[in-house]
């Protein structure tokens, strides 16, 4: 179960001037097992949509399947179809549901739709497909799912294998809406006594046993993001994002940095220019905010993040550490993804899913 896998979106080798995302598959498996212990006897399904939140859906799902995960959720049918050859026995749910034009894809890959509207339900029942399906119930998100009124009018003739809903505020245990949604879900679930029930994604897994039901669907927690709005993160870090320094240079008082000259030096400074930009997913909102880490030293981002590059103030770093070719850590042990997300004014979900195809993916851990 130990090993190292290199995978770079189709390339086995990559340029030393490209950024690298190292994903610890063993850490993902350990997060999966931590959630299992938290919610037992409920089962844990893995949300692997958006290429497993940028981590790589194929290697991630294979590692989780080897660890005992039996069900996976994607957003689109095409995402699930790509996983089927490597997950022959798994149940693959498609969160965005079903349309009649997708019948051949669902049939060929034995996919299970999450039906969220009367229109989708009608199309699914008319398709003649007999793969188990899930029914999405709206308990307060006002997004996808059947309302209680729609259930009264469109109760399916063929019972779903799973009913599910989604909590709006599960990252905040003190939020009263969690309890309201729980009560609503229980009431709606009574209509389907034979179906498995699922209410919780990552945050809900830590709200207590009342929220676990038969199945939970963690996403961000598997990948190391904190499932709670505040407090210590119970999950193990999974990803390390580094980019090499391309150049180190000196500037004097009054010199500006980057587009728009948004940073002007107040004195002599040393700058390191790293090969990571907004085309790779480093958010432009980090301009003159946040930092990278070199040799354990936090180096502030100065000037605007550009398409391919970001500039850091490396004045406090020894010359031996801040040198061309040296790796700069943007996500990792010295800067968890939650910290980078706060600096960018966003969430770990967006940080991870923005990480682009130019970033080489390397895998360590369970294979």
N, C-alpha and C positions, 0 to 999 in steps of 0.2 A: 504493500500500500504506500510505500515511500518512493519518491522519484521526482524527476524534473522534466517538464515538458515545455518546449518552446513552440510558440504559435503566434504568428504576427499577421492575422487576417490574410492568410494565403502565402505569406513569405516566411521561410524558415530562418532567414538571415536578415539583419537590418543594419542600416548605416549607423556608425557611432555618433552621428550628429542628430539622430532622431530621439525623441523621448520614449520612455519605456514604462509600461504598467506591469508590475509583477503581482500576480494573483496567487494567493496561498489557498489551494483547494482544500488542504487539510483544515485550515481555519474555517472555511465555509461549512465543511462537514461537522466540525465541532460546534459551530453556531446552530446548525440543524439539530444536533443532539441536545444542546442546551435547551432549545425550544421544546423538543420532545419531552424532556424531563419536566419542563414548566407546565405543559398542558395535558400530560397523560391522564387518562387513557385515550384522549383524542389523537388522531393521526395528524401528521404534518405534511402538507403539500408545499411545493416550492413554486414561487412566482418567478418565472424566467423570461418574462416579456422584455422587450427592448434589449435583446441580446444579453439577458441576465444582468440588467442594469449596467451594461457596458463591460461586464466581466467575461463575456463569452458564453453563450447559452449551451453550446455543445459540450465543452469540457466541464462546465459547472454541472449540467444535468447528469452527465455520465458519472461524475464523482458522487453526486447525491443519490443517484439510483443504486450505485454500489454500496452506499451507506444505508439503504433500505427505503428511500423515498419512492412512493408508488404512484404519485399523481403530480402533475405539473400544470401551471397556468401560463398561457401566452395571451397576448392581446389579439393577434391576427392568426387566421388559419395558416397562412404561409409560414409563420414562425413555427407553429406546431408541426407542420409537414416536414420541415427541415430537420426536426429532432426525431421524428419517428424511426428512421433507420437505426439510430443508436439507442432507442428506448422502445423495443418491440413489445414489451409487456405493460408499459405504463399507461395510465389514463391521462390523456392530453386534453385539457379544457381550453376553449377559446373564449376569452372574456367578451369580445365584441360581438359574439353571437353568430347568426347564420342568415344567409340570403340564398335564394334558390339558385343563383348563378354559381354558388360555391359547392353545390351538391357533389360534384365529381371529386373535389379535393377532400371533402369530409369522408366520402365513401372510400377513396383509395387509401387514406391514412388512418381511418377509424378514429376520427376526431369527435370530441364531445363538446357541443356548443353550450354556452351560457346564454340562455334565452331571456331577453330583457323587455320584450314588448309583445303586444298581441300580434303585430305584423310578423315578427320573427317566429312566434309560436305557430301561426298559421302556415308559414312557409316550411317550417320544420316538419310539422305533422303531415303536410301534403307531399313532402319529399320521399316518404317511404323508407327513410333511413332509420335504422333501429339501434344505433349506438346510444348508450345511456347519455342523457342530457341533464343539464342543471338549469334551474329556474332562479332568476335574479329578482329579489324583492326589494322594493324601495322603502326603507324604514326611516328616512330623514335626510338623505344626501340630495334628493331632488336631482338626480343625475340619471343613471340607468336603472331599470328595474320596474316591475309591476307595482302599481299602487294598490291599496286595499280595494278601492273601487273597481279597478281593472280586474282584480282576482275574482270579484263577485260576478263579473260579466264574462270572463274568459278562462275559467278553470279548465286546465288541459284534460283531454280525454285520456291521454297516456301520461301516467304519473312520472315526474322527474326522479332521477336517482339521487339528486342533490338539490337542496335549496340553499341559497346564500344571500347575504346582504353585506353592506359595507359601512363601517363606523366612520363618522365624519371627524371625530375629535379623540380618537383612541390614544393619541400621544400624550393626552392630559388626563390622568386618572381622576382629577377633581371635577372634570366637566360633567354637568348633569345630563347633557345630551346622550352620553354613553348609556346611562340607565334607561332613558326614554326609548332609545333605539332597541335596547335589549328587550324591554317589555313589548314593544311593537313586533319585534321579530318572533318572540315566543307565541304571540297571538296568531300571527300569520302562519307560523310553522304547524299549528294544530291541524291545518287543512291537509297536510301531507305527512301523516304519521309514519309512513314506511320509508320516507326519504331521509338521507343523511342531511345534517344541517351544518352550516358554516357561517359564522358572523365575523370572525376576527382575522385581520391581517397582522402586520408586525406589532403594532401597539397593543392591539387587543389581546395578544398572547400573554401580556403582563398585567391584565386587568383583573385576573382571578378566574377561578374555575367556572363561574357562571357564564363566561363569555367563550369558553372553548368548544362546547357542543361536541360534534363528531369529528370535525376537521378544521384546522386553521391554515391560513394561507400567507405565511411570512414572505416578504420581499426584501426590503432594505435591511432588516435585521440580519438576514443571512449573509449580507455583504459587508457587515460591520458597522452600519449606521446605527445611531442610538434610536431605539424605538420609542423613546420618551422625550418629551419636549425639554426636560431639564433633569439634572441629576446624573449620577455616574452611569456610563454606558456599560450594560452587562455583556455586550457582545465583543467578540474578539476581532481586532482589525484584520482585514482581508487583503487590501490593496495598497501597494506602494507605487506612487507616481514620481518618477525622476526625469530630469532633463539635463543634458550636458551643457556646461559652459562652453561657448564658442570663442569668447574673447574676454579679456580683462583689460580695462583701460582706466586712466586717471583723468579727472576733470578738476577745474579750479572754481573758486567762488564766482558766481554769476553765470556759469555754464548751464545750459538747459539740457533736458533729456527727452527724447522721443517726440512723437507727433503732438503738435499743439503747444510744445514747450511748457507742459503743465507742471513740470518739476524744475526748479532752479536751485543749484547748489549754494548753500550758505558758507561753504568753505571747501577746502580740498577734499575730494572723495575718490574712492576706488569703486568702479562699477564692474559687475559681471553680467554678460549678456547670455541668456540661456535660450536653448532651442525649444521653446514652447510658446504658443500663442493662441489667439481665439479660434483659429482654424483647427486647433487640436482640442478645443474645449475649455481652455483656461479663460474664464469669463472676463470680459472687458471691464466689468464693474470692479475688478481687483486693481485697476489702475490707481497707483499711489495709495493702495491699501493692501493689507495682507503681507505675506512674506514667503520666501523659500528658506530652506535650511541647508547649510553647508557645514559639514563636520560638526554638527550639533549646535551651530550658531545661527540664530534667526537673522536673516538678511532681508530688510524691507524692500518691497517692490516700489520702484520709483519710475515716474513717467507712465505713459499709457501702455497697456498691453496691446501689442500689435498682432498682425495675422500669424506670424511665425516666431516671434521673439518676445521676451520679457526681460526687463533690466532690473537688476537688484543692486542695492548698496552693500558692497562686500568689504567696506572699510574695516570692519571689526574682525574680519577673517585673516588668519595668517596667510602669507603668500603661498605657502605649500598646500593649503587647503583650497583656496580660491585660485584655481589655475585652469587654463583651457583643458577641456576634457573631464573636469571634475563633475560629479553628479550633484544636482540640486534636488532636494526632496521637497515636493509640493503636497503630497499625501503620504502618510506613513507613520512610523512610531513617534516621530518628533512633531508631527502635525496631523492629527486625525482628520478625516474628511469632514466631520462636524465643525471643526475649527475653521477650515478653509471655507466652508459654506457660510458660516457666520460673517466672515470677513467680506465675502462676495454679496452678502445680503440675500441669500437664497437657502435652499435645503440640500442635503446630501444627495437626494434623488436627482436633482438637476445637475449637480457636479458630476456624478458618475455617468449619467446617460448622455452627457455632452462629450465625453471623452471619445475622440474621433479615430477613424481608421488609420491615420498616419502614425498613431502611437503603437509601437510594437507591444504585443501581449506575450508575456512569459509566465509559465505556470510552474509552481512548486507544490509539493505535498502529495496528497492522495491521488492515485491514478486508477 
